Amino acid sequence: MNLRSGLLVMLCVALTVFFYLYLNASSLKDRFGAISGSAEGNVVRDGRTGHSNRFARAVSSTIAIERAWQMPEILKEISGLAYVDENRFACIQDELGTIFIYNTSTEMVEKEIRFGVVDDYEGIAVAGDAAYVVTSNGRITEVSGYRGDKPSTKIYATALTAKENVEGLCYDPKTNNLLLAVKDEDRRSNDYKGIYAFNLSSKEFDARPAFTIDLNSELFATGSKKKSKSSFYPSGISVHPQTGDLYIVDGRRPRLLVLDRSNKIKSVTTLNDKAFSQPEGIAFNPAAELFISNEGTKHSGNILKVRLQ
């Protein structure tokens, strides 16, 4: 081999190595971008070696992700989230009538509780020894003794319909109500999205909204100062254990809304759409730590522990 041929071979090898490293770096960036976010921020390490929790990043000036758990394939379309205990969440996915108990310590689904047939399941709440699951048409399934060996089920109808598309469900300990959030059109008014109550003592649904999201609020104004009705689409709801405020996520355009109990919108925060691909579930633990779950799009679904800064 002459000198010129040798140089050409070395150049080809160098170019091959360069493009290999470049493509793998791009792949890794795409794969982990949904966890770390694209905004600037300091990396926060939790000391664990699990791949899903090695880092977190501030994804805006007001929100940071402290922990991330990647869901198994069965929960790629995780559509509801409820706190169970220090290491466990109750989760559902869009189609299966099954409650999945996910353990954040082992990072595994440790139990599956079947309660119904294939349907459009959108929200889950836990109150005492019972779990409640809502479908998009407003039907509530009560799963009593859901963590035991022989859970029993009972179904309750509400005045809500599939046209309204119920996606949010949570337990409100201040009133002993389940709260159901309408995602799409509220038949009662074009000026608000209603949040409706189902009383767990009487097992009755109140057709009047317990809370309303004012769609004429200045907080929904666009950059051109124009107001945009129907600009918020609730996909998950939870009650802050200390303030009683309602925290509501928008799954269509990732945002977090905080509503007080007098229907005043306290804030509307845009979420980083790379970190929060499609927020569908939201839950607090008793220490008021916030968790948001996202349906998977290109990658797996996840549960994110979020810190509001």
ChimeraX commands (.cxc) that place a marker at each C-alpha (Angstrom):
marker #1 position 0.00,0.00,0.00 radius 0.5
marker #1 position 1.47,3.36,-0.99 radius 0.5
marker #1 position 1.35,6.48,1.16 radius 0.5
marker #1 position -1.60,8.01,-0.69 radius 0.5
marker #1 position -3.71,4.85,-0.33 radius 0.5
marker #1 position -2.86,4.61,3.37 radius 0.5
marker #1 position -3.97,8.21,3.96 radius 0.5
marker #1 position -7.25,7.58,2.13 radius 0.5
marker #1 position -7.94,4.50,4.28 radius 0.5
marker #1 position -7.23,6.46,7.49 radius 0.5
marker #1 position -9.51,9.27,6.34 radius 0.5
marker #1 position -12.36,6.84,5.61 radius 0.5
marker #1 position -11.98,5.21,9.04 radius 0.5
marker #1 position -11.98,8.62,10.76 radius 0.5
marker #1 position -15.14,9.70,8.91 radius 0.5
marker #1 position -16.88,6.41,9.75 radius 0.5
marker #1 position -16.09,6.81,13.47 radius 0.5
marker #1 position -17.23,10.45,13.41 radius 0.5
marker #1 position -20.64,9.70,11.87 radius 0.5
marker #1 position -21.17,6.70,14.15 radius 0.5
marker #1 position -20.60,8.82,17.25 radius 0.5
marker #1 position -22.73,11.66,15.86 radius 0.5
marker #1 position -25.70,9.44,15.09 radius 0.5
marker #1 position -25.55,7.70,18.46 radius 0.5
marker #1 position -25.33,11.04,20.26 radius 0.5
marker #1 position -28.42,12.25,18.38 radius 0.5
marker #1 position -30.26,9.04,19.25 radius 0.5
marker #1 position -29.42,9.40,22.93 radius 0.5
marker #1 position -30.50,13.01,22.91 radius 0.5
marker #1 position -33.87,12.04,21.41 radius 0.5
marker #1 position -34.30,9.16,23.82 radius 0.5
marker #1 position -33.59,11.09,26.98 radius 0.5
marker #1 position -34.80,14.51,25.90 radius 0.5
marker #1 position -38.30,13.73,27.15 radius 0.5
marker #1 position -36.93,13.27,30.66 radius 0.5
marker #1 position -34.35,15.98,30.87 radius 0.5
marker #1 position -36.18,18.68,28.91 radius 0.5
marker #1 position -34.65,21.12,26.47 radius 0.5
marker #1 position -34.48,24.20,28.66 radius 0.5
marker #1 position -31.39,25.18,30.58 radius 0.5
marker #1 position -31.14,24.01,34.16 radius 0.5
marker #1 position -28.92,22.37,36.71 radius 0.5
marker #1 position -28.81,18.59,36.82 radius 0.5
marker #1 position -30.17,17.16,40.06 radius 0.5
marker #1 position -28.90,13.69,41.00 radius 0.5
marker #1 position -30.70,11.52,43.53 radius 0.5
marker #1 position -27.86,9.12,44.29 radius 0.5
marker #1 position -29.62,6.08,42.80 radius 0.5
marker #1 position -28.20,3.97,40.01 radius 0.5
marker #1 position -31.50,3.18,38.30 radius 0.5
marker #1 position -31.43,4.48,34.73 radius 0.5
marker #1 position -34.78,6.21,35.01 radius 0.5
marker #1 position -33.78,8.34,37.98 radius 0.5
marker #1 position -30.20,9.30,37.29 radius 0.5
marker #1 position -31.00,12.91,36.62 radius 0.5
marker #1 position -33.60,15.63,36.48 radius 0.5
marker #1 position -33.57,19.07,34.98 radius 0.5
marker #1 position -35.34,22.37,35.41 radius 0.5
marker #1 position -37.55,22.51,32.33 radius 0.5
marker #1 position -38.71,26.07,32.93 radius 0.5
marker #1 position -38.20,28.88,35.42 radius 0.5
marker #1 position -41.15,27.57,37.44 radius 0.5
marker #1 position -41.06,23.76,37.09 radius 0.5
marker #1 position -38.33,21.17,37.61 radius 0.5
marker #1 position -38.43,17.39,37.29 radius 0.5
marker #1 position -36.88,15.70,40.32 radius 0.5
marker #1 position -37.47,12.04,39.44 radius 0.5
marker #1 position -38.66,10.06,36.45 radius 0.5
marker #1 position -40.03,6.53,36.17 radius 0.5
marker #1 position -40.39,4.96,32.72 radius 0.5
marker #1 position -43.51,2.83,32.36 radius 0.5
marker #1 position -43.51,-0.72,30.94 radius 0.5
marker #1 position -45.08,-1.24,27.52 radius 0.5
marker #1 position -48.46,-2.18,29.04 radius 0.5
marker #1 position -48.65,1.35,30.50 radius 0.5
marker #1 position -47.39,3.25,27.48 radius 0.5
marker #1 position -50.88,4.79,27.29 radius 0.5
marker #1 position -51.12,5.51,31.01 radius 0.5
marker #1 position -54.28,7.60,31.35 radius 0.5
marker #1 position -54.80,7.96,35.09 radius 0.5
marker #1 position -52.76,8.17,38.28 radius 0.5
marker #1 position -53.63,7.96,42.00 radius 0.5
marker #1 position -51.36,7.93,45.05 radius 0.5
marker #1 position -51.57,4.75,47.16 radius 0.5
marker #1 position -48.65,4.88,49.60 radius 0.5
marker #1 position -45.02,5.95,49.85 radius 0.5
marker #1 position -43.85,3.54,47.14 radius 0.5
marker #1 position -46.99,2.88,45.11 radius 0.5
marker #1 position -49.33,4.44,42.60 radius 0.5
marker #1 position -52.52,3.04,41.14 radius 0.5
marker #1 position -52.50,3.46,37.36 radius 0.5
marker #1 position -54.84,2.74,34.49 radius 0.5
marker #1 position -54.44,2.76,30.75 radius 0.5
marker #1 position -56.89,3.74,28.02 radius 0.5
marker #1 position -58.32,0.39,27.01 radius 0.5
marker #1 position -57.98,-2.29,29.67 radius 0.5
marker #1 position -60.31,-2.66,32.66 radius 0.5
marker #1 position -57.32,-3.24,34.91 radius 0.5
marker #1 position -55.76,-1.31,37.79 radius 0.5
marker #1 position -51.98,-1.54,37.77 radius 0.5
marker #1 position -50.14,-1.04,41.06 radius 0.5
marker #1 position -46.76,0.46,40.17 radius 0.5
marker #1 position -43.97,0.33,42.75 radius 0.5
marker #1 position -41.59,3.29,42.45 radius 0.5
marker #1 position -38.98,1.55,44.60 radius 0.5
marker #1 position -38.68,-1.61,42.49 radius 0.5
marker #1 position -39.70,0.26,39.31 radius 0.5
marker #1 position -42.12,-2.52,38.42 radius 0.5
marker #1 position -45.84,-3.25,38.21 radius 0.5
marker #1 position -46.31,-5.45,41.26 radius 0.5
marker #1 position -50.02,-6.21,40.89 radius 0.5
marker #1 position -52.76,-6.15,38.26 radius 0.5
marker #1 position -56.40,-5.92,39.38 radius 0.5
marker #1 position -58.92,-6.67,36.67 radius 0.5
marker #1 position -62.30,-5.00,37.19 radius 0.5
marker #1 position -63.92,-4.58,33.77 radius 0.5
marker #1 position -63.99,-5.20,30.04 radius 0.5
marker #1 position -62.27,-3.23,27.28 radius 0.5
marker #1 position -63.48,0.39,27.35 radius 0.5
marker #1 position -62.21,3.98,27.34 radius 0.5
marker #1 position -60.82,4.38,30.86 radius 0.5
marker #1 position -59.56,7.89,31.63 radius 0.5
marker #1 position -59.17,8.61,35.35 radius 0.5
marker #1 position -58.62,6.87,38.69 radius 0.5
marker #1 position -59.03,7.91,42.33 radius 0.5
marker #1 position -58.39,6.13,45.61 radius 0.5
marker #1 position -60.39,6.69,48.80 radius 0.5
marker #1 position -59.81,4.35,51.72 radius 0.5
marker #1 position -59.92,0.73,50.58 radius 0.5
marker #1 position -61.77,1.54,47.38 radius 0.5
marker #1 position -60.55,2.64,43.96 radius 0.5
marker #1 position -62.76,4.46,41.47 radius 0.5
marker #1 position -62.29,4.51,37.70 radius 0.5
marker #1 position -64.11,6.78,35.26 radius 0.5
marker #1 position -64.71,6.21,31.55 radius 0.5
marker #1 position -64.99,9.00,29.01 radius 0.5
marker #1 position -68.80,8.79,29.08 radius 0.5
marker #1 position -68.86,9.66,32.79 radius 0.5
marker #1 position -69.54,6.17,34.15 radius 0.5
marker #1 position -67.83,5.43,37.48 radius 0.5
marker #1 position -66.72,1.94,38.52 radius 0.5
marker #1 position -66.17,1.41,42.24 radius 0.5
marker #1 position -63.64,-1.33,43.04 radius 0.5
marker #1 position -64.04,-2.07,46.76 radius 0.5
marker #1 position -61.19,-3.83,48.54 radius 0.5
marker #1 position -59.10,-3.32,45.42 radius 0.5
marker #1 position -55.86,-4.38,47.12 radius 0.5
marker #1 position -57.32,-7.55,48.59 radius 0.5
marker #1 position -57.82,-11.00,47.17 radius 0.5
marker #1 position -61.49,-10.59,46.25 radius 0.5
marker #1 position -62.33,-7.03,45.17 radius 0.5
marker #1 position -65.95,-6.30,44.29 radius 0.5
marker #1 position -67.26,-3.84,41.72 radius 0.5
marker #1 position -70.27,-1.57,41.36 radius 0.5
marker #1 position -71.05,0.83,38.52 radius 0.5
marker #1 position -72.65,4.27,38.83 radius 0.5
marker #1 position -74.02,6.39,36.01 radius 0.5
marker #1 position -73.72,10.17,35.92 radius 0.5
marker #1 position -75.33,12.90,33.82 radius 0.5
marker #1 position -72.09,13.33,31.85 radius 0.5
marker #1 position -71.64,11.90,28.37 radius 0.5
marker #1 position -68.97,10.84,25.90 radius 0.5
marker #1 position -69.52,14.11,24.04 radius 0.5
marker #1 position -68.22,15.97,27.07 radius 0.5
marker #1 position -65.39,13.45,27.34 radius 0.5
marker #1 position -64.64,13.02,31.02 radius 0.5
marker #1 position -60.90,12.49,31.56 radius 0.5
marker #1 position -60.13,13.87,35.02 radius 0.5
marker #1 position -61.03,12.10,38.27 radius 0.5
marker #1 position -59.77,12.60,41.84 radius 0.5
marker #1 position -60.87,12.31,45.46 radius 0.5
marker #1 position -61.57,15.49,47.41 radius 0.5
marker #1 position -61.15,14.69,51.14 radius 0.5
marker #1 position -62.56,18.07,52.15 radius 0.5
marker #1 position -66.01,17.13,50.85 radius 0.5
marker #1 position -65.80,13.33,50.51 radius 0.5
marker #1 position -66.56,13.79,46.82 radius 0.5
marker #1 position -65.12,12.44,43.65 radius 0.5
marker #1 position -64.41,15.29,41.26 radius 0.5
marker #1 position -64.92,14.69,37.53 radius 0.5
marker #1 position -63.41,17.10,34.99 radius 0.5
marker #1 position -64.93,17.63,31.54 radius 0.5
marker #1 position -62.34,17.76,28.78 radius 0.5
marker #1 position -64.31,18.77,25.70 radius 0.5
marker #1 position -67.56,20.68,25.30 radius 0.5
marker #1 position -69.53,21.39,28.46 radius 0.5
marker #1 position -73.19,21.23,27.41 radius 0.5
marker #1 position -74.21,23.63,30.16 radius 0.5
marker #1 position -72.17,26.61,28.98 radius 0.5
marker #1 position -69.64,27.73,26.39 radius 0.5
marker #1 position -68.02,30.02,28.94 radius 0.5
marker #1 position -66.59,27.41,31.28 radius 0.5
marker #1 position -65.46,23.83,31.69 radius 0.5
marker #1 position -67.22,22.24,34.63 radius 0.5
marker #1 position -65.84,20.07,37.40 radius 0.5
marker #1 position -68.61,17.91,38.83 radius 0.5
marker #1 position -69.04,16.11,42.14 radius 0.5
marker #1 position -70.07,12.56,42.97 radius 0.5
marker #1 position -70.72,12.20,46.70 radius 0.5
marker #1 position -69.28,9.02,48.19 radius 0.5
marker #1 position -71.63,9.03,51.19 radius 0.5
marker #1 position -74.87,9.25,49.24 radius 0.5
marker #1 position -73.46,7.85,45.97 radius 0.5
marker #1 position -75.23,10.66,44.14 radius 0.5
marker #1 position -74.06,12.85,41.27 radius 0.5
marker #1 position -74.70,16.61,41.32 radius 0.5
marker #1 position -75.58,17.90,37.86 radius 0.5
marker #1 position -74.50,21.40,38.86 radius 0.5
marker #1 position -70.77,22.01,38.60 radius 0.5
marker #1 position -68.93,22.08,41.91 radius 0.5
marker #1 position -66.19,24.19,40.30 radius 0.5
marker #1 position -65.79,25.95,36.97 radius 0.5
marker #1 position -62.83,26.93,34.81 radius 0.5
marker #1 position -63.59,30.37,33.36 radius 0.5
marker #1 position -62.62,30.22,29.68 radius 0.5
marker #1 position -62.86,34.01,29.45 radius 0.5
marker #1 position -60.02,34.45,31.93 radius 0.5
marker #1 position -57.23,36.82,30.91 radius 0.5
marker #1 position -54.82,34.00,31.73 radius 0.5
marker #1 position -55.94,32.27,28.52 radius 0.5
marker #1 position -55.21,35.35,26.38 radius 0.5
marker #1 position -52.87,34.76,23.46 radius 0.5
marker #1 position -49.86,36.87,22.59 radius 0.5
marker #1 position -52.13,39.06,20.46 radius 0.5
marker #1 position -54.19,39.79,23.60 radius 0.5
marker #1 position -57.19,37.97,22.14 radius 0.5
marker #1 position -59.13,35.68,24.42 radius 0.5
marker #1 position -59.51,32.09,23.32 radius 0.5
marker #1 position -62.53,30.17,24.56 radius 0.5
marker #1 position -62.35,26.40,24.93 radius 0.5
marker #1 position -58.59,26.81,25.15 radius 0.5
marker #1 position -58.10,24.44,28.07 radius 0.5
marker #1 position -58.75,20.71,27.92 radius 0.5
marker #1 position -58.59,19.02,31.37 radius 0.5
marker #1 position -57.11,15.54,31.24 radius 0.5
marker #1 position -56.23,15.06,34.92 radius 0.5
marker #1 position -57.11,16.64,38.25 radius 0.5
marker #1 position -55.88,16.47,41.86 radius 0.5
marker #1 position -56.49,18.34,45.11 radius 0.5
marker #1 position -53.56,19.91,46.97 radius 0.5
marker #1 position -53.57,18.26,50.43 radius 0.5
marker #1 position -52.74,21.49,52.26 radius 0.5
marker #1 position -54.36,24.37,50.36 radius 0.5
marker #1 position -57.29,22.48,48.87 radius 0.5
marker #1 position -56.56,24.10,45.49 radius 0.5
marker #1 position -57.33,22.08,42.37 radius 0.5
marker #1 position -54.38,21.25,40.11 radius 0.5
marker #1 position -55.48,20.40,36.57 radius 0.5
marker #1 position -53.39,19.33,33.57 radius 0.5
marker #1 position -54.20,19.92,29.92 radius 0.5
marker #1 position -53.27,16.89,27.80 radius 0.5
marker #1 position -53.87,18.50,24.43 radius 0.5
marker #1 position -51.56,21.48,24.94 radius 0.5
marker #1 position -49.38,20.62,27.95 radius 0.5
marker #1 position -50.22,23.06,30.74 radius 0.5
marker #1 position -50.86,23.08,34.47 radius 0.5
marker #1 position -53.73,25.16,35.88 radius 0.5
marker #1 position -54.25,25.96,39.56 radius 0.5
marker #1 position -57.82,26.77,40.61 radius 0.5
marker #1 position -58.82,27.84,44.12 radius 0.5
marker #1 position -62.08,26.77,45.75 radius 0.5
marker #1 position -63.79,30.05,44.84 radius 0.5
marker #1 position -63.19,29.31,41.12 radius 0.5
marker #1 position -60.37,31.82,40.83 radius 0.5
marker #1 position -57.67,30.71,38.41 radius 0.5
marker #1 position -54.43,31.32,40.30 radius 0.5
marker #1 position -52.05,30.36,37.52 radius 0.5
marker #1 position -51.72,28.70,34.12 radius 0.5
marker #1 position -48.24,27.32,33.44 radius 0.5
marker #1 position -47.10,26.03,30.07 radius 0.5
marker #1 position -45.25,22.72,30.36 radius 0.5
marker #1 position -42.24,21.76,28.27 radius 0.5
marker #1 position -43.75,19.51,25.60 radius 0.5
marker #1 position -40.58,17.41,25.31 radius 0.5
marker #1 position -40.62,16.56,29.00 radius 0.5
marker #1 position -44.42,16.44,29.28 radius 0.5
marker #1 position -45.36,14.69,26.04 radius 0.5
marker #1 position -49.04,14.19,26.93 radius 0.5
marker #1 position -49.98,14.77,30.58 radius 0.5
marker #1 position -52.95,12.58,31.48 radius 0.5
marker #1 position -52.62,11.95,35.22 radius 0.5
marker #1 position -51.76,14.05,38.25 radius 0.5
marker #1 position -51.50,13.21,41.95 radius 0.5
marker #1 position -50.18,14.55,45.25 radius 0.5
marker #1 position -48.76,12.57,48.14 radius 0.5
marker #1 position -49.59,13.63,51.73 radius 0.5
marker #1 position -46.41,15.75,51.84 radius 0.5
marker #1 position -47.79,17.80,48.92 radius 0.5
marker #1 position -45.20,16.46,46.48 radius 0.5
marker #1 position -46.57,16.55,42.95 radius 0.5
marker #1 position -46.52,13.76,40.35 radius 0.5
marker #1 position -47.61,13.96,36.71 radius 0.5
marker #1 position -47.95,10.99,34.36 radius 0.5
marker #1 position -47.58,11.22,30.59 radius 0.5
marker #1 position -48.81,8.94,27.86 radius 0.5
marker #1 position -46.01,7.73,25.63 radius 0.5
marker #1 position -45.77,9.02,22.08 radius 0.5
marker #1 position -42.47,8.08,20.43 radius 0.5
marker #1 position -41.17,6.69,23.71 radius 0.5
marker #1 position -42.62,5.00,26.80 radius 0.5
marker #1 position -45.11,6.56,29.16 radius 0.5
marker #1 position -43.77,7.91,32.44 radius 0.5
marker #1 position -44.44,9.27,35.91 radius 0.5
marker #1 position -42.57,12.46,36.78 radius 0.5
marker #1 position -42.03,13.88,40.25 radius 0.5
marker #1 position -42.33,17.62,39.76 radius 0.5
marker #1 position -41.12,20.53,41.86 radius 0.5
marker #1 position -42.82,23.89,41.44 radius 0.5
marker #1 position -40.17,26.58,41.88 radius 0.5
marker link #1:1,2 radius 0.2
marker link #1:2,3 radius 0.2
marker link #1:3,4 radius 0.2
marker link #1:4,5 radius 0.2
marker link #1:5,6 radius 0.2
marker link #1:6,7 radius 0.2
marker link #1:7,8 radius 0.2
marker link #1:8,9 radius 0.2
marker link #1:9,10 radius 0.2
marker link #1:10,11 radius 0.2
marker link #1:11,12 radius 0.2
marker link #1:12,13 radius 0.2
marker link #1:13,14 radius 0.2
marker link #1:14,15 radius 0.2
marker link #1:15,16 radius 0.2
marker link #1:16,17 radius 0.2
marker link #1:17,18 radius 0.2
marker link #1:18,19 radius 0.2
marker link #1:19,20 radius 0.2
marker link #1:20,21 radius 0.2
marker link #1:21,22 radius 0.2
marker link #1:22,23 radius 0.2
marker link #1:23,24 radius 0.2
marker link #1:24,25 radius 0.2
marker link #1:25,26 radius 0.2
marker link #1:26,27 radius 0.2
marker link #1:27,28 radius 0.2
marker link #1:28,29 radius 0.2
marker link #1:29,30 radius 0.2
marker link #1:30,31 radius 0.2
marker link #1:31,32 radius 0.2
marker link #1:32,33 radius 0.2
marker link #1:33,34 radius 0.2
marker link #1:34,35 radius 0.2
marker link #1:35,36 radius 0.2
marker link #1:36,37 radius 0.2
marker link #1:37,38 radius 0.2
marker link #1:38,39 radius 0.2
marker link #1:39,40 radius 0.2
marker link #1:40,41 radius 0.2
marker link #1:41,42 radius 0.2
marker link #1:42,43 radius 0.2
marker link #1:43,44 radius 0.2
marker link #1:44,45 radius 0.2
marker link #1:45,46 radius 0.2
marker link #1:46,47 radius 0.2
marker link #1:47,48 radius 0.2
marker link #1:48,49 radius 0.2
marker link #1:49,50 radius 0.2
marker link #1:50,51 radius 0.2
marker link #1:51,52 radius 0.2
marker link #1:52,53 radius 0.2
marker link #1:53,54 radius 0.2
marker link #1:54,55 radius 0.2
marker link #1:55,56 radius 0.2
marker link #1:56,57 radius 0.2
marker link #1:57,58 radius 0.2
marker link #1:58,59 radius 0.2
marker link #1:59,60 radius 0.2
marker link #1:60,61 radius 0.2
marker link #1:61,62 radius 0.2
marker link #1:62,63 radius 0.2
marker link #1:63,64 radius 0.2
marker link #1:64,65 radius 0.2
marker link #1:65,66 radius 0.2
marker link #1:66,67 radius 0.2
marker link #1:67,68 radius 0.2
marker link #1:68,69 radius 0.2
marker link #1:69,70 radius 0.2
marker link #1:70,71 radius 0.2
marker link #1:71,72 radius 0.2
marker link #1:72,73 radius 0.2
marker link #1:73,74 radius 0.2
marker link #1:74,75 radius 0.2
marker link #1:75,76 radius 0.2
marker link #1:76,77 radius 0.2
marker link #1:77,78 radius 0.2
marker link #1:78,79 radius 0.2
marker link #1:79,80 radius 0.2
marker link #1:80,81 radius 0.2
marker link #1:81,82 radius 0.2
marker link #1:82,83 radius 0.2
marker link #1:83,84 radius 0.2
marker link #1:84,85 radius 0.2
marker link #1:85,86 radius 0.2
marker link #1:86,87 radius 0.2
marker link #1:87,88 radius 0.2
marker link #1:88,89 radius 0.2
marker link #1:89,90 radius 0.2
marker link #1:90,91 radius 0.2
marker link #1:91,92 radius 0.2
marker link #1:92,93 radius 0.2
marker link #1:93,94 radius 0.2
marker link #1:94,95 radius 0.2
marker link #1:95,96 radius 0.2
marker link #1:96,97 radius 0.2
marker link #1:97,98 radius 0.2
marker link #1:98,99 radius 0.2
marker link #1:99,100 radius 0.2
marker link #1:100,101 radius 0.2
marker link #1:101,102 radius 0.2
marker link #1:102,103 radius 0.2
marker link #1:103,104 radius 0.2
marker link #1:104,105 radius 0.2
marker link #1:105,106 radius 0.2
marker link #1:106,107 radius 0.2
marker link #1:107,108 radius 0.2
marker link #1:108,109 radius 0.2
marker link #1:109,110 radius 0.2
marker link #1:110,111 radius 0.2
marker link #1:111,112 radius 0.2
marker link #1:112,113 radius 0.2
marker link #1:113,114 radius 0.2
marker link #1:114,115 radius 0.2
marker link #1:115,116 radius 0.2
marker link #1:116,117 radius 0.2
marker link #1:117,118 radius 0.2
marker link #1:118,119 radius 0.2
marker link #1:119,120 radius 0.2
marker link #1:120,121 radius 0.2
marker link #1:121,122 radius 0.2
marker link #1:122,123 radius 0.2
marker link #1:123,124 radius 0.2
marker link #1:124,125 radius 0.2
marker link #1:125,126 radius 0.2
marker link #1:126,127 radius 0.2
marker link #1:127,128 radius 0.2
marker link #1:128,129 radius 0.2
marker link #1:129,130 radius 0.2
marker link #1:130,131 radius 0.2
marker link #1:131,132 radius 0.2
marker link #1:132,133 radius 0.2
marker link #1:133,134 radius 0.2
marker link #1:134,135 radius 0.2
marker link #1:135,136 radius 0.2
marker link #1:136,137 radius 0.2
marker link #1:137,138 radius 0.2
marker link #1:138,139 radius 0.2
marker link #1:139,140 radius 0.2
marker link #1:140,141 radius 0.2
marker link #1:141,142 radius 0.2
marker link #1:142,143 radius 0.2
marker link #1:143,144 radius 0.2
marker link #1:144,145 radius 0.2
marker link #1:145,146 radius 0.2
marker link #1:146,147 radius 0.2
marker link #1:147,148 radius 0.2
marker link #1:148,149 radius 0.2
marker link #1:149,150 radius 0.2
marker link #1:150,151 radius 0.2
marker link #1:151,152 radius 0.2
marker link #1:152,153 radius 0.2
marker link #1:153,154 radius 0.2
marker link #1:154,155 radius 0.2
marker link #1:155,156 radius 0.2
marker link #1:156,157 radius 0.2
marker link #1:157,158 radius 0.2
marker link #1:158,159 radius 0.2
marker link #1:159,160 radius 0.2
marker link #1:160,161 radius 0.2
marker link #1:161,162 radius 0.2
marker link #1:162,163 radius 0.2
marker link #1:163,164 radius 0.2
marker link #1:164,165 radius 0.2
marker link #1:165,166 radius 0.2
marker link #1:166,167 radius 0.2
marker link #1:167,168 radius 0.2
marker link #1:168,169 radius 0.2
marker link #1:169,170 radius 0.2
marker link #1:170,171 radius 0.2
marker link #1:171,172 radius 0.2
marker link #1:172,173 radius 0.2
marker link #1:173,174 radius 0.2
marker link #1:174,175 radius 0.2
marker link #1:175,176 radius 0.2
marker link #1:176,177 radius 0.2
marker link #1:177,178 radius 0.2
marker link #1:178,179 radius 0.2
marker link #1:179,180 radius 0.2
marker link #1:180,181 radius 0.2
marker link #1:181,182 radius 0.2
marker link #1:182,183 radius 0.2
marker link #1:183,184 radius 0.2
marker link #1:184,185 radius 0.2
marker link #1:185,186 radius 0.2
marker link #1:186,187 radius 0.2
marker link #1:187,188 radius 0.2
marker link #1:188,189 radius 0.2
marker link #1:189,190 radius 0.2
marker link #1:190,191 radius 0.2
marker link #1:191,192 radius 0.2
marker link #1:192,193 radius 0.2
marker link #1:193,194 radius 0.2
marker link #1:194,195 radius 0.2
marker link #1:195,196 radius 0.2
marker link #1:196,197 radius 0.2
marker link #1:197,198 radius 0.2
marker link #1:198,199 radius 0.2
marker link #1:199,200 radius 0.2
marker link #1:200,201 radius 0.2
marker link #1:201,202 radius 0.2
marker link #1:202,203 radius 0.2
marker link #1:203,204 radius 0.2
marker link #1:204,205 radius 0.2
marker link #1:205,206 radius 0.2
marker link #1:206,207 radius 0.2
marker link #1:207,208 radius 0.2
marker link #1:208,209 radius 0.2
marker link #1:209,210 radius 0.2
marker link #1:210,211 radius 0.2
marker link #1:211,212 radius 0.2
marker link #1:212,213 radius 0.2
marker link #1:213,214 radius 0.2
marker link #1:214,215 radius 0.2
marker link #1:215,216 radius 0.2
marker link #1:216,217 radius 0.2
marker link #1:217,218 radius 0.2
marker link #1:218,219 radius 0.2
marker link #1:219,220 radius 0.2
marker link #1:220,221 radius 0.2
marker link #1:221,222 radius 0.2
marker link #1:222,223 radius 0.2
marker link #1:223,224 radius 0.2
marker link #1:224,225 radius 0.2
marker link #1:225,226 radius 0.2
marker link #1:226,227 radius 0.2
marker link #1:227,228 radius 0.2
marker link #1:228,229 radius 0.2
marker link #1:229,230 radius 0.2
marker link #1:230,231 radius 0.2
marker link #1:231,232 radius 0.2
marker link #1:232,233 radius 0.2
marker link #1:233,234 radius 0.2
marker link #1:234,235 radius 0.2
marker link #1:235,236 radius 0.2
marker link #1:236,237 radius 0.2
marker link #1:237,238 radius 0.2
marker link #1:238,239 radius 0.2
marker link #1:239,240 radius 0.2
marker link #1:240,241 radius 0.2
marker link #1:241,242 radius 0.2
marker link #1:242,243 radius 0.2
marker link #1:243,244 radius 0.2
marker link #1:244,245 radius 0.2
marker link #1:245,246 radius 0.2
marker link #1:246,247 radius 0.2
marker link #1:247,248 radius 0.2
marker link #1:248,249 radius 0.2
marker link #1:249,250 radius 0.2
marker link #1:250,251 radius 0.2
marker link #1:251,252 radius 0.2
marker link #1:252,253 radius 0.2
marker link #1:253,254 radius 0.2
marker link #1:254,255 radius 0.2
marker link #1:255,256 radius 0.2
marker link #1:256,257 radius 0.2
marker link #1:257,258 radius 0.2
marker link #1:258,259 radius 0.2
marker link #1:259,260 radius 0.2
marker link #1:260,261 radius 0.2
marker link #1:261,262 radius 0.2
marker link #1:262,263 radius 0.2
marker link #1:263,264 radius 0.2
marker link #1:264,265 radius 0.2
marker link #1:265,266 radius 0.2
marker link #1:266,267 radius 0.2
marker link #1:267,268 radius 0.2
marker link #1:268,269 radius 0.2
marker link #1:269,270 radius 0.2
marker link #1:270,271 radius 0.2
marker link #1:271,272 radius 0.2
marker link #1:272,273 radius 0.2
marker link #1:273,274 radius 0.2
marker link #1:274,275 radius 0.2
marker link #1:275,276 radius 0.2
marker link #1:276,277 radius 0.2
marker link #1:277,278 radius 0.2
marker link #1:278,279 radius 0.2
marker link #1:279,280 radius 0.2
marker link #1:280,281 radius 0.2
marker link #1:281,282 radius 0.2
marker link #1:282,283 radius 0.2
marker link #1:283,284 radius 0.2
marker link #1:284,285 radius 0.2
marker link #1:285,286 radius 0.2
marker link #1:286,287 radius 0.2
marker link #1:287,288 radius 0.2
marker link #1:288,289 radius 0.2
marker link #1:289,290 radius 0.2
marker link #1:290,291 radius 0.2
marker link #1:291,292 radius 0.2
marker link #1:292,293 radius 0.2
marker link #1:293,294 radius 0.2
marker link #1:294,295 radius 0.2
marker link #1:295,296 radius 0.2
marker link #1:296,297 radius 0.2
marker link #1:297,298 radius 0.2
marker link #1:298,299 radius 0.2
marker link #1:299,300 radius 0.2
marker link #1:300,301 radius 0.2
marker link #1:301,302 radius 0.2
marker link #1:302,303 radius 0.2
marker link #1:303,304 radius 0.2
marker link #1:304,305 radius 0.2
marker link #1:305,306 radius 0.2
marker link #1:306,307 radius 0.2
marker link #1:307,308 radius 0.2
marker link #1:308,309 radius 0.2
view
